[in-house]
């Protein structure tokens, strides 16, 4: 199986750099758990990076460390060459999680507007908010409250909200993990359309190998806990990505490579990369 090598890093075009990050946390019972061990990688400007790994391998912890929400036990993270301090994180990073966590008493426009109000002392750009709502395909639902929206629509609202401050970097943790397969696949295509329009750097954590291959320029595969990088796979598939890509032999090859990196002992010799 032909796998491409990771390109040489150009510091001037690096959005995120993770350097030797390890993290150990203590449970409520007082037990120390090593979640991550010596993780290092970079994300290029405008790159769409996927991260996959077994449950409990530290994927969400890694995303929170990149966001500046968790301080690693060892190592460091640089965003555009600088440590992820609070002000930098607030201005340059957007976050989307599996639970949209919308405010029930705010309509679609109000939820999308919230980060702008926080950042600008109560002021917000109404035109920008409406443009984002249109971009994610929710035009006509500006006055609907979360309980009046489907699961997929609430996910769209959370994406628009994360983009409202024009972040250079978008971090996404299983954003469609709670949705049915058909809705999730539709939103994958919608997210790629939005990404193509705005060109932020994206880091996507997912359990879905198919989603990671369909969306990403490159995929980092983490081992079982403590999570460390076992494979760094370039996804050399053309863009824009269409549904027909799922049936192409190269797509299937890359899926197999990711699956083998995740579960090497379960693969037969004939499909090993």
N, C-alpha and C positions, 0 to 999 in steps of 0.2 A: 504494500500500500504506500502510495506516494504522499509524504507529508512535507509541507514547506517549512523552512526554518524561519525563526522569528527575526525580523529585520533589526539591524543595528540601531540602537537608540540615539536619537539626536536630541541633546538636552534642550535646545531652543524650541523643539516641537513637542515637549513632554508636558502633559497636563497633570498627571499624578505619578509619583514615584514612591513605591513602598520598599523600604530598605531594612532587611533583617528583622522583620516584625515577629515577635513571639508574644503570647499572652496567656497568663494563668489567672483564673478567677477562683474565688472561694465560695463554696456553696453555703446554704444556711446551716447545714450540719457541721460546718468547719472543715470540709474536705477541699483540698486544692485540686483543681482540674486544669490540665494544660490543654487549652483550646487550639492554639496556633504555635507553630515552631519554625522560626527562621524563614519567613515568607518574604520574597523579594520579587518585584516585577514593576513594569512601568506601563502607563497608558498614554498613547499619543494624543495630540490635539485632534479632536473630532473623531476619534476612534470609538467603535462600539465593541466593548470587551465583555465577554460572557465568563462567568465563574460558575462551575459546577462541582459537586462533591457529595459524598454520602451525608445523610442526616447527622447532625451533631458534629460536623467536622470543622466548624468555626466560620462558615461563610458569612452569616449575619454579623458575627463579632468583627470580622475583617471589614465589612462594609461600614459598621459603626466607627471603627478606628479611622478609616479613610475620611469619614464625615466629621471627625473630631469629637464625636460623642463619647468615645471610650479612649482612654490613654493606654497604649500598649505597655506590657511589662518590660519589653526590650524592643529596640528598633525605633524607626521614625517614619513619618509620612510627610512628603512634600507635595503641596498643591501649587502648580505654576512656580516651582522653585522655592516655595516658602512653607514653613510649618503651618499646619491647619489650626491656627488660632481662631477664636470665636468670631471675630469680625470678618476674617477671610472666609470662614466656612459659611457664615450667614449671607455674604454677598456673592459668593462664587459657586456654592453647591446647593442643588435641589435634591430632595429626598422623596421617594415614592415607595411605600411599603405595601404588603399584602392586604392589610386592612386599610381601606381608604381613610378611615377616621374623620369623616366629615362632621361638621357641626350641625346637629339636627334642626336648630332654630335658624339656620341661614340657608337661603336658596342657593342655586348653582352659582350665580354671579357673586353672591356674598362669600361663599366658600373659596372661590378662585381669587377673590380680592383680598382675602385675609392676610397673606404674607406681605402684600404691598402696604397695607395699613400698618402692620407691625414695623416694617422697615422704614416707612416714611412718616411716622408719627400720626397716623390716622388718615393721611391723604392717600388717594389711590387713583390710578389711571384707568378711568372707565372704558375708554376706547381700547386700550390694550387688553383689558379683561375680556371684553366682547370679542376681540379678534382671536384670543386664545380659545374661547368657547366655540367659536366657529371652526377654528383649526382642528379641534378634537371631535368635531361632528355633533355638537350639542346645540347648535343654533335652534332657537324656538323653545328651549328648555331652561332659559335663564332664570325664570321665576319658580321653577319646580324645586321642592325640598327633597332631601335625600330619600325619605320614605316613599316618594313618588317616582323614584328612578330605579331602573334595573341594576343588577350587580355590575354589568358591563358599563353602564352609564356612570355609575358612581366611580368606577376605576378611571374613566375618562376625566371626570371632574378632578380627581386627585392628581392626574398627570398635568392638567391645565394649571392647577394650583401650584405644583412644584415648578412650573415654567414661568410663573407670573413675575418673578424677580429677574428673569433673563439669566439664569445660572449658566456658567460655562461648563459645569459638570453636573450630570444627572445620575444619581445613585438609585438603583431600583432593586428591591428585595422581594422576589416572588410576586410582582405586582398583579399577576392574573392567576395566582395559584389557587384561589378559592372559586374560580369560575369553571363552568363546564368547558369541555375541550373545544367545541365549536366556537363559543364566544371568545375563548382565549386566543384561538388561532386568528379570528377576525381582528382582535385587538393587536396581535403581533404585527399584522400588516398595517394597521392604522398607526401604531407607534413608529414603524419604520418610515411611514409617510411624514409624520411630524418631525422625526429626527432628520430626514433628508431636507426638510424645509428650514429648520433652525440650526442644524449642525452642532449641537452640543456634544461634548465628550460623554459617553454613557458607560457605566459599569452596571451590568445586570447579573444578579444572583438568581439562579433558577435550578430546580430539580429536573427540568425537562431537557433531555439531550436534544430532541428535535427543535425545541424553541431556541436553544443556544446556537445550534448550527444555522438555523434559518435567519436569526437576527444578527449574529456577531461577525466582526472582522477577524477576531481571534478568541480562542477559548482557553482559559486556565483551568486545569483539573486539579482539585485538591484531594489528598488522601484522607483516610479515616483519621479521627482524632488521635493525636494532635495534628491538625491540618497542616500539610506542607505541599508544595507544588510537585506533582508527579509528571505533568505534561503541559506543554504550552503549544497549542495547535493553531496554525493559521488557517482561516476559512477562505480559501481562494475561489469563492463563488461570485458570479457577476451580480452587480446591482444595476437597476432595482430588482429586488427579490420578488418573484411571483410564485403562486401556489404550485405551478408545474415543476418548480425546482425540487420539490419533495420527492419526485419520482426519478430524478436524474441519478446516474450512477455515482457521480462525484459526491453528491449529497449523502448518499448511502454509505460511501467509503468513509467520509468524515465522521458520520454518526458512529460507524463501527470503531473508528479510532478512539473517539471519546469514550465509548462504552468499554473498550478494552482497557483504557487507562483507568477507568473507574473500577472495573471488575476483572482484572487480569486473569485470575484463577479460573473464572467461569467461561473463558473464551476458548474456542478450539483453535488448533494451530493454523487452520486454513484461513481464518479471518483476522489474524493478528497483524498489526501494522508493521 
